[in-house]
């Protein structure tokens, strides 16, 4: 199997949750590969800093402010991209959130936000990407950044509704593959499921206790760049190959 990014050079990729962590690492890798990348995230200032870092790269980075929990934001983002930058060839559904809580005593609004970003935002972005790819006869690629929590449940404190949203992503990946087959489109769909990654997820989601649990057990972490490499690998496979699921764990991870 020959791996190559040649067919994607100069083509448009959309990366959600692009302001930090895995999303920012994916942006950097794809821009270095020569793609025209549009980053969607709420923190425009972070993406502007990333744009400055990448201004001498082979490709181009365009930051665009978008709240992935708001459908009108997602729709306006895709409208801007398709009308001003070009048709969508690749979509990386990376945006995700979680809030430390329990199912027995959790906050309904935080549950809703988690579902809106992790599931509905992913579905809306996917729908818009497929519509544009179909309209422009593009053999594109859609990648969902999933999690090992979308396949099994280790005993970790405070995860509440988050694993359920990632199990949904696992099901959505296969459902989309079946729909694409039925429509006889040549759009590839991939779920990438990382283990624990060193991102600000632990800080923003108030999961310092999980981080301490992992560190106390001397368990290793993945880096955001490891996941970006997984995206690069998946995109690099021949057009007739569909890597449906890619699980990435560090050596000796116990989860």
Secondary structure, 3 states (H helix, E strand, C coil): CCCCCHHHCCCEEEEECCCCHHHHHHHHHHHHCCCEEEEEECCHHHHHHHHHHCCCCCCEEEEEECCCCCHHHHHHHHHHHHHHCCCEEEEEECCCCCCCCCCCCCCHHHHHHHHHHHHHHHHHHHHHHHHHHHHCCCCCEEEEECCHHHCCCCCCCCCCCHHHHHHHHHHHHHHHHHHHHHHCCCCEEEEEEECCECCCHHHHCCCHHHHHHHHHCCCCCECHHHHHHHHHHHHHCCCCCCCCEEEECCCCCCC
